[in-house]
Amino acid sequence: MATSSFQDIINSETPVLIDFWADWCQPCHMLAPIIKELKNDLGDRLRVVKIDTEKHPKLSQKFNIKGIPTMILFKEGKLLWRQSGVLPKEEIRRQIEGFL
């Protein structure tokens, strides 16, 4: 993913939840269906983008990703929320609801 297109994504007026993950990461695979359910629940109020840290190491470095999964919520280019690890869907929703 080119940095300019990534910049376009995070500059969106719709909040964007970025899921930094890797295929070898078991917790990442546990988080994937949770995020999918959250997206289904929130519909157009939230956009979700998955970034494979193995395929996009520069983006991972730019956002100082030290552990995965890491979720970062952006809106209009601003980082609003960041969390590493797996959380239950309702906990993620509770933490990001105020930004939607």
Sequence and secondary structure as in RCSB ss.txt:
>XXXX:A:sequence
MATSSFQDIINSETPVLIDFWADWCQPCHMLAPIIKELKNDLGDRLRVVKIDTEKHPKLSQKFNIKGIPTMILFK
EGKLLWRQSGVLPKEEIRRQIEGFL
>XXXX:A:secstr
  HHHHHHHHT SS EEEEEE TT HHHHHHHHHHHHHHHHHGGG EEEEEETTT HHHHHHTT  SSSEEEEEE
TTEEEEEEES   HHHHHHHHGGG 
